């Protein structure tokens, strides 16, 4: 995981909700956005709050592991 999110204009990020989010409550989900350097993860209830930034390779490893378990 990288400690700082990439610099730039956040308004250009395209956020996607997790396909496993509870559709009955649209406020409880994880969202991700990809940049050229990282994959960002945030809580949709706190869109302006803290975000995790993962190097692309680390995110690919995580999603592969999560889909198998």
Number of C-alpha atoms within 10 A of each C-alpha: 13 14 9 10 16 15 6 9 7 9 7 9 13 11 17 14 17 11 10 8 14 11 10 7 8 11 13 14 18 18 20 19 16 17 16 8 13 20 23 22 20 20 18 18 13 10 13 10 9 11 18 16 24 21 16 17 11 15 16 13 10 12 10 11 10 9 7 6 5
